[in-house]
């Protein structure tokens, strides 16, 4: 079974995350996004909307779900760090973490669609 429309929308939102980061780091003079803090807010907002498009995992104790949850927590910490320090490296780590979260969730969805939903033990 192919990926869903939600996965497509999530992909577009993550492409916007990458554009926000490049806009900020290469000085494209986009209003508000020139500031590291506003770029961090935009990346967090796009990440939260992307997360809201996801579905709760039925296999909550699987390694993949635990790793993705830890990455989500790391995204919040990186956002706080980016806001506090206003450092470019913190913004880069926030954008990278968001992209890795999307990739992990999308791969997980693709795997679940191929093999069916896991049977509870």
C-alpha positions as CSV (number, residue, x, y, z in Angstrom):
1,X,0.0,0.0,0.0
2,X,1.5,3.4,-0.9
3,X,2.1,6.2,1.5
4,X,-0.9,8.4,2.4
5,X,-1.8,12.0,1.6
6,X,-0.7,12.8,5.1
7,X,2.8,11.6,4.3
8,X,2.8,13.8,1.2
9,X,1.7,16.9,3.2
10,X,4.4,16.1,5.8
11,X,7.0,16.0,3.0
12,X,6.0,19.4,1.8
13,X,6.2,20.8,5.3
14,X,9.6,19.4,5.8
15,X,10.7,20.9,2.5
16,X,9.6,24.2,4.0
17,X,11.7,23.5,7.1
18,X,14.7,23.1,4.9
19,X,13.8,26.3,3.0
20,X,13.5,28.2,6.3
21,X,16.9,27.0,7.4
22,X,18.6,27.8,4.0
23,X,16.8,31.2,3.9
24,X,18.3,32.0,7.3
25,X,21.7,30.6,6.9
26,X,22.4,32.0,3.4
27,X,20.9,35.4,4.2
28,X,18.1,35.4,1.6
29,X,16.5,38.5,3.4
30,X,13.2,36.9,4.0
31,X,11.3,39.0,6.5
32,X,11.5,37.6,10.1
33,X,13.4,34.5,8.9
34,X,16.7,36.5,8.9
35,X,16.6,36.2,12.7
36,X,17.8,32.9,14.1
37,X,15.0,33.0,16.8
38,X,12.2,33.6,14.3
39,X,13.6,30.9,12.1
40,X,13.6,28.5,15.1
41,X,10.0,29.4,15.8
42,X,9.1,28.7,12.2
43,X,10.9,25.4,12.2
44,X,9.2,24.3,15.4
45,X,5.8,25.4,14.2
46,X,6.3,23.4,10.9
47,X,7.5,20.4,12.9
48,X,4.6,20.5,15.2
49,X,2.1,20.6,12.3
50,X,4.0,17.7,10.7
51,X,3.8,15.8,14.0
52,X,0.1,16.5,14.3
53,X,-0.4,14.8,10.9
54,X,1.0,11.6,12.3
55,X,-0.9,8.8,13.9
56,X,-0.3,7.3,17.3
57,X,1.8,4.2,17.2
58,X,0.1,0.9,18.1
59,X,3.4,-0.6,19.1
60,X,4.4,2.0,21.6
61,X,7.3,0.0,23.0
62,X,9.1,-0.7,19.7
63,X,12.6,0.6,19.4
64,X,11.7,2.8,16.5
65,X,8.9,4.5,18.4
66,X,11.2,5.1,21.4
67,X,14.0,6.5,19.2
68,X,11.5,8.8,17.4
69,X,10.1,10.0,20.8
70,X,13.6,10.8,22.0
71,X,14.3,12.7,18.8
72,X,11.0,14.7,19.4
73,X,12.2,15.5,22.9
74,X,15.6,16.6,21.5
75,X,13.8,18.9,19.1
76,X,12.2,20.7,22.0
77,X,15.5,21.0,23.8
78,X,17.2,22.2,20.6
79,X,14.5,24.8,20.1
80,X,15.0,26.1,23.6
81,X,18.8,26.2,23.0
82,X,18.3,28.0,19.6
83,X,16.1,30.6,21.3
84,X,18.5,31.1,24.2
85,X,21.8,31.2,22.3
86,X,20.5,32.5,19.0
87,X,23.3,30.4,17.5
88,X,23.4,29.2,13.9
89,X,24.6,25.7,15.0
90,X,21.6,25.3,17.3
91,X,19.3,26.2,14.5
92,X,21.1,23.8,12.1
93,X,20.7,21.0,14.7
94,X,17.0,21.8,15.2
95,X,16.4,21.6,11.4
96,X,18.4,18.4,11.1
97,X,16.6,16.8,14.0
98,X,13.2,17.7,12.4
99,X,14.3,16.2,9.1
100,X,15.5,13.0,10.7
101,X,12.2,12.7,12.6
102,X,10.3,13.0,9.4
103,X,12.5,10.5,7.6
104,X,12.1,8.0,10.5
105,X,8.4,8.4,10.7
106,X,7.9,8.1,6.9
107,X,10.1,5.0,6.7
108,X,8.2,3.5,9.6
109,X,4.9,4.3,7.8
110,X,6.1,2.8,4.6
111,X,7.3,-0.4,6.4
112,X,4.0,-0.7,8.3
113,X,2.0,-0.3,5.0
114,X,4.1,-3.0,3.3
115,X,3.9,-5.6,6.1
116,X,0.6,-4.7,7.6
117,X,0.0,-3.4,11.1
118,X,1.9,-5.4,13.8
119,X,-0.1,-8.0,15.7
120,X,-0.3,-7.2,19.4
121,X,1.3,-10.0,21.4
